[in-house]
Amino acid sequence: MLAGVSSPYILPIFLLILSNLFMTFAWYGHLRYASAPLWIVVFAAWGIAFFEYWLAVPANRIGHQVYSAAALKTMQEVITLLIFAGFSVWWLKEPLTLNHALGFGFIALGAFFVFYGPIGR
């Protein structure tokens, strides 16, 4: 493995990024193929999600050595939004608007408070 990537601080982030790439394609990739039969789409998504789980579950197990469950979930949500934003523009050809940026910004602000710790200490 690359130096430093095996750290329980870094490896979960790397695995969550890869996991979210799979998850985003599993959940939203089929939207580009609206004419595909739903049963095929569901099985294809399930097959893709299988690999997503093989990345997400170890990411959370390794990450929980040094991060709280709330911190891991927050990381996952921020990573999901960043990957989805790129996916939305690149794969679905849907533009991001100022409203999207503001909404994502508020979520990022919430993430800051999760990692910042208790206020008033």
C-alpha positions in Angstrom: 0.0 0.0 0.0 1.1 3.6 -0.4 2.9 5.1 2.5 0.5 6.6 5.0 -2.6 5.3 3.2 -2.8 2.4 5.7 -3.3 4.8 8.6 -6.6 4.4 10.3 -7.0 8.2 9.8 -6.5 8.1 6.0 -7.5 4.6 4.8 -11.2 5.0 5.7 -11.4 8.2 3.7 -9.8 6.5 0.7 -12.1 3.5 1.0 -15.2 5.8 1.5 -14.3 7.7 -1.7 -14.1 4.4 -3.7 -17.2 3.1 -2.0 -19.2 6.2 -2.9 -18.1 6.0 -6.6 -19.7 2.5 -6.7 -22.7 3.6 -4.7 -23.4 6.6 -6.9 -23.3 4.5 -10.0 -25.5 1.9 -8.4 -28.1 4.3 -7.3 -28.1 6.9 -10.0 -26.2 5.6 -13.0 -29.3 3.9 -14.5 -31.1 7.3 -14.8 -29.2 7.8 -18.0 -30.9 4.6 -19.4 -34.6 5.3 -18.6 -35.8 2.8 -21.2 -34.0 -0.2 -19.5 -36.4 -2.6 -17.8 -36.6 -1.9 -14.1 -35.8 -5.4 -13.0 -32.5 -5.3 -15.0 -31.7 -2.0 -13.4 -32.4 -3.3 -9.9 -30.2 -6.4 -10.4 -27.4 -4.3 -12.0 -27.6 -1.8 -9.1 -27.5 -4.6 -6.6 -24.4 -6.1 -8.3 -22.6 -2.8 -8.2 -23.6 -2.2 -4.6 -22.1 -5.5 -3.6 -18.7 -4.1 -4.3 -19.6 -0.8 -2.6 -20.3 -2.8 0.6 -16.9 -4.4 0.4 -15.3 -1.0 0.6 -17.7 0.8 3.0 -17.9 -1.8 5.7 -14.1 -2.0 6.1 -13.8 1.8 5.9 -16.2 2.1 8.9 -14.6 -0.7 10.9 -11.0 0.7 10.4 -12.1 4.3 10.8 -14.0 3.5 14.1 -10.6 2.9 15.7 -9.9 6.7 15.6 -13.2 8.3 14.6 -16.7 8.3 16.3 -19.5 6.7 14.3 -21.0 10.2 13.9 -17.7 11.5 12.4 -17.6 8.5 10.0 -21.2 9.1 8.9 -20.5 12.8 8.5 -17.4 12.1 6.4 -19.4 9.7 4.3 -22.1 12.3 3.6 -19.6 15.0 2.6 -17.8 12.5 0.3 -21.2 11.4 -1.1 -22.1 15.0 -1.9 -18.8 15.8 -3.6 -18.9 12.7 -5.7 -22.5 13.1 -6.5 -22.0 16.7 -7.6 -19.3 15.6 -10.1 -21.3 12.6 -11.2 -24.4 14.8 -11.8 -22.5 17.1 -14.1 -20.3 14.5 -15.8 -22.6 11.5 -16.1 -26.1 12.9 -16.0 -25.3 16.2 -17.7 -27.2 18.1 -15.1 -25.8 21.5 -14.1 -25.2 22.4 -10.5 -26.9 25.7 -9.5 -26.2 28.2 -6.8 -29.0 26.6 -4.7 -27.1 23.3 -4.9 -23.9 25.0 -3.8 -25.6 26.8 -0.9 -27.3 23.6 0.2 -24.1 21.6 0.1 -22.4 24.5 1.9 -24.8 24.3 4.8 -24.2 20.5 5.0 -20.5 21.2 5.1 -21.0 23.7 7.9 -22.8 20.9 9.8 -19.9 18.6 9.2 -17.6 21.3 10.6 -19.6 21.3 13.9 -19.5 17.5 14.1 -15.7 17.5 13.9 -15.1 20.7 15.9 -16.5 19.0 19.0 -18.7 20.3 21.8 -19.3 24.1 21.8 -18.6 25.9 25.0 -15.8 23.7 26.3 
